[in-house]
Amino acid sequence: MQATLSSKGQIVIPKPIRERLDLRPGQTLRVRQEGQRIVLEVDTALPTTQLEDVAGMLHRPDVPYDPREADSAALAAARHREKDATAS
């Protein structure tokens, strides 16, 4: 099977392989180089959820909901996770 590299550096994993490995959108793959080979491995580690990722998700009737605050909090959490990931 072949895959073509796009101008953005992306490839599509052929459907028969995705089905055999039960790959789903958003699933994490590990990538490594072995000489002239590129090896993709399914990341089987379960995602970990930290308290700060879920804080504030439960509805509190005494506090009015502001979607701008929710968007801002979600963006801040994503930036925090990205910063942690690049520091590793």
N, CA, C and O atoms as CSV, one atom per row, in Angstrom:
chain,resi,resn,atom,element,x,y,z
A,1,MET,N,N,0.842,-1.186,0.000
A,1,MET,CA,C,0.000,0.000,0.000
A,1,MET,C,C,0.875,1.232,0.000
A,1,MET,O,O,2.006,1.211,0.486
A,2,GLN,N,N,0.349,2.285,-0.540
A,2,GLN,CA,C,1.065,3.552,-0.582
A,2,GLN,C,C,0.241,4.646,0.071
A,2,GLN,O,O,-0.984,4.555,0.151
A,3,ALA,N,N,0.917,5.666,0.531
A,3,ALA,CA,C,0.287,6.879,1.039
A,3,ALA,C,C,1.078,8.045,0.475
A,3,ALA,O,O,2.292,7.946,0.294
A,4,THR,N,N,0.400,9.143,0.196
A,4,THR,CA,C,1.043,10.318,-0.384
A,4,THR,C,C,1.136,11.417,0.673
A,4,THR,O,O,0.180,11.681,1.402
A,5,LEU,N,N,2.291,12.043,0.739
A,5,LEU,CA,C,2.508,13.149,1.671
A,5,LEU,C,C,1.902,14.416,1.075
A,5,LEU,O,O,2.201,14.774,-0.064
A,6,SER,N,N,1.046,15.097,1.847
A,6,SER,CA,C,0.428,16.336,1.364
A,6,SER,C,C,1.392,17.505,1.523
A,6,SER,O,O,2.452,17.370,2.134
A,7,SER,N,N,1.019,18.642,0.972
A,7,SER,CA,C,1.851,19.842,1.094
A,7,SER,C,C,1.964,20.307,2.545
A,7,SER,O,O,2.865,21.076,2.881
A,8,LYS,N,N,1.059,19.846,3.403
A,8,LYS,CA,C,1.094,20.189,4.827
A,8,LYS,C,C,1.817,19.126,5.652
A,8,LYS,O,O,1.836,19.206,6.881
A,9,GLY,N,N,2.413,18.130,4.987
A,9,GLY,CA,C,3.141,17.092,5.692
A,9,GLY,C,C,2.245,16.010,6.277
A,9,GLY,O,O,2.666,15.279,7.174
A,10,GLN,N,N,1.021,15.898,5.784
A,10,GLN,CA,C,0.086,14.919,6.304
A,10,GLN,C,C,-0.012,13.716,5.366
A,10,GLN,O,O,0.183,13.827,4.156
A,11,ILE,N,N,-0.321,12.564,5.966
A,11,ILE,CA,C,-0.590,11.372,5.167
A,11,ILE,C,C,-1.909,10.774,5.638
A,11,ILE,O,O,-2.354,11.024,6.758
A,12,VAL,N,N,-2.520,9.987,4.774
A,12,VAL,CA,C,-3.735,9.270,5.137
A,12,VAL,C,C,-3.351,7.805,5.287
A,12,VAL,O,O,-2.779,7.203,4.379
A,13,ILE,N,N,-3.672,7.248,6.436
A,13,ILE,CA,C,-3.420,5.829,6.655
A,13,ILE,C,C,-4.513,5.077,5.900
A,13,ILE,O,O,-5.697,5.344,6.108
A,14,PRO,N,N,-4.136,4.142,5.027
A,14,PRO,CA,C,-5.142,3.436,4.230
A,14,PRO,C,C,-6.236,2.798,5.093
A,14,PRO,O,O,-5.968,2.294,6.185
A,15,LYS,N,N,-7.460,2.828,4.587
A,15,LYS,CA,C,-8.622,2.358,5.325
A,15,LYS,C,C,-8.483,0.918,5.834
A,15,LYS,O,O,-8.846,0.663,6.982
A,16,PRO,N,N,-7.975,-0.038,5.042
A,16,PRO,CA,C,-7.855,-1.399,5.579
A,16,PRO,C,C,-6.977,-1.471,6.838
A,16,PRO,O,O,-7.252,-2.254,7.747
A,17,ILE,N,N,-5.933,-0.658,6.881
A,17,ILE,CA,C,-5.056,-0.643,8.063
A,17,ILE,C,C,-5.780,0.013,9.237
A,17,ILE,O,O,-5.716,-0.485,10.362
A,18,ARG,N,N,-6.470,1.132,8.979
A,18,ARG,CA,C,-7.227,1.797,10.055
A,18,ARG,C,C,-8.255,0.845,10.647
A,18,ARG,O,O,-8.441,0.800,11.863
A,19,GLU,N,N,-8.923,0.084,9.784
A,19,GLU,CA,C,-9.941,-0.840,10.280
A,19,GLU,C,C,-9.321,-1.990,11.072
A,19,GLU,O,O,-9.831,-2.353,12.131
A,20,ARG,N,N,-8.230,-2.565,10.573
A,20,ARG,CA,C,-7.585,-3.676,11.288
A,20,ARG,C,C,-7.102,-3.256,12.663
A,20,ARG,O,O,-7.187,-4.026,13.619
A,21,LEU,N,N,-6.588,-2.016,12.765
A,21,LEU,CA,C,-6.061,-1.525,14.043
A,21,LEU,C,C,-7.113,-0.785,14.864
A,21,LEU,O,O,-6.828,-0.315,15.965
A,22,ASP,N,N,-8.339,-0.681,14.322
A,22,ASP,CA,C,-9.429,0.037,14.979
A,22,ASP,C,C,-9.019,1.463,15.338
A,22,ASP,O,O,-9.277,1.931,16.447
A,23,LEU,N,N,-8.377,2.147,14.391
A,23,LEU,CA,C,-7.954,3.529,14.609
A,23,LEU,C,C,-9.148,4.460,14.463
A,23,LEU,O,O,-9.984,4.283,13.578
A,24,ARG,N,N,-9.216,5.438,15.328
A,24,ARG,CA,C,-10.328,6.406,15.339
A,24,ARG,C,C,-9.774,7.820,15.223
A,24,ARG,O,O,-8.630,8.071,15.599
A,25,PRO,N,N,-10.591,8.757,14.697
A,25,PRO,CA,C,-10.140,10.153,14.619
A,25,PRO,C,C,-9.725,10.665,15.994
A,25,PRO,O,O,-10.405,10.420,16.990
A,26,GLY,N,N,-8.615,11.370,16.038
A,26,GLY,CA,C,-8.112,11.938,17.282
A,26,GLY,C,C,-7.224,11.005,18.079
A,26,GLY,O,O,-6.626,11.415,19.075
A,27,GLN,N,N,-7.129,9.744,17.648
A,27,GLN,CA,C,-6.279,8.793,18.371
A,27,GLN,C,C,-4.813,9.182,18.209
A,27,GLN,O,O,-4.404,9.684,17.162
A,28,THR,N,N,-4.042,8.948,19.239
A,28,THR,CA,C,-2.632,9.316,19.238
A,28,THR,C,C,-1.785,8.173,18.700
A,28,THR,O,O,-1.986,7.011,19.053
A,29,LEU,N,N,-0.833,8.524,17.837
A,29,LEU,CA,C,0.142,7.566,17.313
A,29,LEU,C,C,1.529,8.072,17.673
A,29,LEU,O,O,1.790,9.274,17.634
A,30,ARG,N,N,2.410,7.158,18.019
A,30,ARG,CA,C,3.806,7.532,18.257
A,30,ARG,C,C,4.553,7.400,16.934
A,30,ARG,O,O,4.308,6.468,16.168
A,31,VAL,N,N,5.455,8.327,16.670
A,31,VAL,CA,C,6.213,8.340,15.418
A,31,VAL,C,C,7.692,8.291,15.747
A,31,VAL,O,O,8.178,9.032,16.602
A,32,ARG,N,N,8.406,7.405,15.056
A,32,ARG,CA,C,9.852,7.377,15.240
A,32,ARG,C,C,10.506,7.038,13.906
A,32,ARG,O,O,9.880,6.483,13.003
A,33,GLN,N,N,11.764,7.384,13.815
A,33,GLN,CA,C,12.540,7.131,12.607
A,33,GLN,C,C,13.494,5.978,12.862
A,33,GLN,O,O,14.153,5.922,13.900
A,34,GLU,N,N,13.561,5.069,11.919
A,34,GLU,CA,C,14.535,3.970,11.949
A,34,GLU,C,C,15.247,3.993,10.601
A,34,GLU,O,O,14.762,3.412,9.631
A,35,GLY,N,N,16.393,4.659,10.540
A,35,GLY,CA,C,17.103,4.804,9.263
A,35,GLY,C,C,16.236,5.566,8.278
A,35,GLY,O,O,15.854,6.707,8.540
A,36,GLN,N,N,15.922,4.951,7.153
A,36,GLN,CA,C,15.065,5.587,6.158
A,36,GLN,C,C,13.584,5.224,6.339
A,36,GLN,O,O,12.766,5.530,5.472
A,37,ARG,N,N,13.240,4.583,7.441
A,37,ARG,CA,C,11.859,4.191,7.706
A,37,ARG,C,C,11.223,5.136,8.717
A,37,ARG,O,O,11.884,5.662,9.612
A,38,ILE,N,N,9.939,5.332,8.549
A,38,ILE,CA,C,9.130,6.053,9.530
A,38,ILE,C,C,8.198,5.020,10.133
A,38,ILE,O,O,7.455,4.355,9.411
A,39,VAL,N,N,8.230,4.879,11.450
A,39,VAL,CA,C,7.423,3.866,12.133
A,39,VAL,C,C,6.336,4.571,12.931
A,39,VAL,O,O,6.615,5.469,13.725
A,40,LEU,N,N,5.094,4.153,12.711
A,40,LEU,CA,C,3.950,4.647,13.477
A,40,LEU,C,C,3.501,3.535,14.401
A,40,LEU,O,O,3.342,2.391,13.974
A,41,GLU,N,N,3.294,3.867,15.668
A,41,GLU,CA,C,2.804,2.890,16.639
A,41,GLU,C,C,1.560,3.454,17.309
A,41,GLU,O,O,1.505,4.632,17.661
A,42,VAL,N,N,0.570,2.599,17.478
A,42,VAL,CA,C,-0.643,3.010,18.162
A,42,VAL,C,C,-0.303,3.261,19.617
A,42,VAL,O,O,0.303,2.418,20.279
A,43,ASP,N,N,-0.698,4.428,20.111
A,43,ASP,CA,C,-0.464,4.766,21.518
A,43,ASP,C,C,-1.594,4.146,22.326
A,43,ASP,O,O,-2.733,4.610,22.282
A,44,THR,N,N,-1.266,3.097,23.060
A,44,THR,CA,C,-2.288,2.379,23.818
A,44,THR,C,C,-2.469,2.922,25.232
A,44,THR,O,O,-3.331,2.453,25.974
A,45,ALA,N,N,-1.659,3.910,25.603
A,45,ALA,CA,C,-1.785,4.494,26.942
A,45,ALA,C,C,-3.127,5.215,27.051
A,45,ALA,O,O,-3.537,5.939,26.144
A,46,LEU,N,N,-3.789,5.003,28.162
A,46,LEU,CA,C,-5.058,5.683,28.379
A,46,LEU,C,C,-4.796,7.153,28.683
A,46,LEU,O,O,-3.859,7.485,29.409
A,47,PRO,N,N,-5.628,8.032,28.125
A,47,PRO,CA,C,-5.435,9.447,28.439
A,47,PRO,C,C,-5.699,9.700,29.916
A,47,PRO,O,O,-6.597,9.110,30.515
A,48,THR,N,N,-4.909,10.577,30.479
A,48,THR,CA,C,-5.107,10.913,31.889
A,48,THR,C,C,-5.843,12.234,31.981
A,48,THR,O,O,-5.588,13.154,31.205
A,49,THR,N,N,-6.741,12.322,32.918
A,49,THR,CA,C,-7.504,13.541,33.132
A,49,THR,C,C,-7.082,14.110,34.476
A,49,THR,O,O,-7.062,13.412,35.490
A,50,GLN,N,N,-6.750,15.382,34.459
A,50,GLN,CA,C,-6.359,16.035,35.692
A,50,GLN,C,C,-7.530,16.873,36.190
A,50,GLN,O,O,-8.392,17.284,35.413
A,51,LEU,N,N,-7.548,17.115,37.472
A,51,LEU,CA,C,-8.649,17.858,38.070
A,51,LEU,C,C,-8.878,19.191,37.370
A,51,LEU,O,O,-10.022,19.581,37.137
A,52,GLU,N,N,-7.791,19.895,37.032
A,52,GLU,CA,C,-7.977,21.210,36.402
A,52,GLU,C,C,-8.619,21.105,35.020
A,52,GLU,O,O,-9.197,22.078,34.537
A,53,ASP,N,N,-8.526,19.919,34.368
A,53,ASP,CA,C,-9.152,19.732,33.064
A,53,ASP,C,C,-10.671,19.657,33.164
A,53,ASP,O,O,-11.373,20.007,32.215
A,54,VAL,N,N,-11.182,19.202,34.306
A,54,VAL,CA,C,-12.622,19.024,34.448
A,54,VAL,C,C,-13.253,20.005,35.435
A,54,VAL,O,O,-14.474,20.031,35.591
A,55,ALA,N,N,-12.439,20.799,36.090
A,55,ALA,CA,C,-12.975,21.757,37.067
A,55,ALA,C,C,-13.973,22.689,36.387
A,55,ALA,O,O,-13.704,23.229,35.314
A,56,GLY,N,N,-15.104,22.866,37.012
A,56,GLY,CA,C,-16.110,23.778,36.492
A,56,GLY,C,C,-17.048,23.166,35.477
A,56,GLY,O,O,-17.881,23.876,34.914
A,57,MET,N,N,-16.941,21.870,35.224
A,57,MET,CA,C,-17.806,21.255,34.222
A,57,MET,C,C,-19.233,21.020,34.735
A,57,MET,O,O,-20.172,20.944,33.942
A,58,LEU,N,N,-19.392,20.909,36.028
A,58,LEU,CA,C,-20.721,20.676,36.581
A,58,LEU,C,C,-21.489,21.982,36.670
A,58,LEU,O,O,-20.939,23.024,37.024
A,59,HIS,N,N,-22.767,21.905,36.341
A,59,HIS,CA,C,-23.625,23.095,36.360
A,59,HIS,C,C,-23.899,23.527,37.790
A,59,HIS,O,O,-24.216,22.713,38.658
A,60,ARG,N,N,-23.769,24.829,38.013
A,60,ARG,CA,C,-24.097,25.403,39.315
A,60,ARG,C,C,-25.203,26.413,39.086
A,60,ARG,O,O,-24.955,27.479,38.523
A,61,PRO,N,N,-26.419,26.100,39.508
A,61,PRO,CA,C,-27.552,26.994,39.236
A,61,PRO,C,C,-27.404,28.374,39.852
A,61,PRO,O,O,-28.021,29.326,39.376
A,62,ASP,N,N,-26.593,28.506,40.912
A,62,ASP,CA,C,-26.423,29.791,41.569
A,62,ASP,C,C,-25.443,30.705,40.821
A,62,ASP,O,O,-25.325,31.885,41.155
A,63,VAL,N,N,-24.740,30.172,39.815
A,63,VAL,CA,C,-23.761,30.955,39.068
A,63,VAL,C,C,-24.216,31.038,37.612
A,63,VAL,O,O,-24.374,30.007,36.957
A,64,PRO,N,N,-24.429,32.258,37.094
A,64,PRO,CA,C,-24.868,32.381,35.702
A,64,PRO,C,C,-23.791,31.878,34.738
A,64,PRO,O,O,-22.597,32.078,34.962
A,65,TYR,N,N,-24.230,31.229,33.675
A,65,TYR,CA,C,-23.310,30.689,32.677
A,65,TYR,C,C,-22.931,31.784,31.690
A,65,TYR,O,O,-23.800,32.456,31.135
A,66,ASP,N,N,-21.629,31.962,31.474
A,66,ASP,CA,C,-21.122,32.931,30.498
A,66,ASP,C,C,-20.262,32.164,29.492
A,66,ASP,O,O,-19.160,31.735,29.834
A,67,PRO,N,N,-20.746,31.982,28.249
A,67,PRO,CA,C,-19.988,31.197,27.275
A,67,PRO,C,C,-18.605,31.781,26.977
A,67,PRO,O,O,-17.687,31.039,26.630
A,68,ARG,N,N,-18.445,33.099,27.109
A,68,ARG,CA,C,-17.118,33.695,26.866
A,68,ARG,C,C,-16.131,33.234,27.918
A,68,ARG,O,O,-14.968,32.974,27.608
A,69,GLU,N,N,-16.583,33.130,29.167
A,69,GLU,CA,C,-15.704,32.636,30.221
A,69,GLU,C,C,-15.352,31.168,29.989
A,69,GLU,O,O,-14.211,30.759,30.205
A,70,ALA,N,N,-16.325,30.383,29.552
A,70,ALA,CA,C,-16.075,28.968,29.285
A,70,ALA,C,C,-15.062,28.818,28.150
A,70,ALA,O,O,-14.140,28.008,28.244
A,71,ASP,N,N,-15.230,29.595,27.082
A,71,ASP,CA,C,-14.282,29.548,25.962
A,71,ASP,C,C,-12.885,29.948,26.418
A,71,ASP,O,O,-11.894,29.319,26.045
A,72,SER,N,N,-12.816,31.000,27.229
A,72,SER,CA,C,-11.534,31.480,27.723
A,72,SER,C,C,-10.854,30.432,28.602
A,72,SER,O,O,-9.646,30.221,28.503
A,73,ALA,N,N,-11.631,29.781,29.457
A,73,ALA,CA,C,-11.082,28.751,30.341
A,73,ALA,C,C,-10.607,27.545,29.534
A,73,ALA,O,O,-9.555,26.977,29.828
A,74,ALA,N,N,-11.371,27.156,28.526
A,74,ALA,CA,C,-10.985,26.012,27.694
A,74,ALA,C,C,-9.703,26.320,26.930
A,74,ALA,O,O,-8.829,25.461,26.814
A,75,LEU,N,N,-9.585,27.525,26.414
A,75,LEU,CA,C,-8.383,27.929,25.687
A,75,LEU,C,C,-7.174,27.951,26.622
A,75,LEU,O,O,-6.090,27.505,26.247
A,76,ALA,N,N,-7.356,28.463,27.826
A,76,ALA,CA,C,-6.257,28.497,28.797
A,76,ALA,C,C,-5.812,27.084,29.162
A,76,ALA,O,O,-4.614,26.827,29.281
A,77,ALA,N,N,-6.761,26.165,29.340
A,77,ALA,CA,C,-6.407,24.773,29.668
A,77,ALA,C,C,-5.661,24.121,28.515
A,77,ALA,O,O,-4.704,23.380,28.739
A,78,ALA,N,N,-6.087,24.384,27.284
A,78,ALA,CA,C,-5.411,23.811,26.115
A,78,ALA,C,C,-3.989,24.341,26.010
A,78,ALA,O,O,-3.064,23.587,25.710
A,79,ARG,N,N,-3.811,25.628,26.255
A,79,ARG,CA,C,-2.459,26.210,26.210
A,79,ARG,C,C,-1.574,25.613,27.292
A,79,ARG,O,O,-0.387,25.367,27.074
A,80,HIS,N,N,-2.163,25.382,28.464
A,80,HIS,CA,C,-1.408,24.797,29.576
A,80,HIS,C,C,-0.960,23.382,29.218
A,80,HIS,O,O,0.191,23.018,29.457
A,81,ARG,N,N,-1.871,22.573,28.639
A,81,ARG,CA,C,-1.512,21.212,28.237
A,81,ARG,C,C,-0.458,21.227,27.145
A,81,ARG,O,O,0.461,20.409,27.164
A,82,GLU,N,N,-0.575,22.143,26.193
A,82,GLU,CA,C,0.402,22.244,25.104
A,82,GLU,C,C,1.778,22.619,25.652
A,82,GLU,O,O,2.797,22.077,25.223
A,83,LYS,N,N,1.798,23.550,26.603
A,83,LYS,CA,C,3.054,23.962,27.221
A,83,LYS,C,C,3.708,22.787,27.947
A,83,LYS,O,O,4.918,22.582,27.851
A,84,ASP,N,N,2.883,22.009,28.682
A,84,ASP,CA,C,3.411,20.836,29.384
A,84,ASP,C,C,3.944,19.794,28.407
A,84,ASP,O,O,4.969,19.164,28.665
A,85,ALA,N,N,3.257,19.616,27.296
A,85,ALA,CA,C,3.663,18.603,26.310
A,85,ALA,C,C,4.986,18.984,25.638
A,85,ALA,O,O,5.809,18.111,25.364
A,86,THR,N,N,5.196,20.253,25.375
A,86,THR,CA,C,6.436,20.672,24.713
A,86,THR,C,C,7.599,20.702,25.683
A,86,THR,O,O,8.756,20.639,25.268
A,87,ALA,N,N,7.304,20.797,26.977
A,87,ALA,CA,C,8.368,20.815,27.983
A,87,ALA,C,C,8.935,19.424,28.231
A,87,ALA,O,O,10.054,19.282,28.722
A,88,SER,N,N,8.153,18.389,27.886
A,88,SER,CA,C,8.594,16.996,28.129
A,88,SER,C,C,9.642,16.560,27.161
A,88,SER,O,O,10.112,15.424,27.231
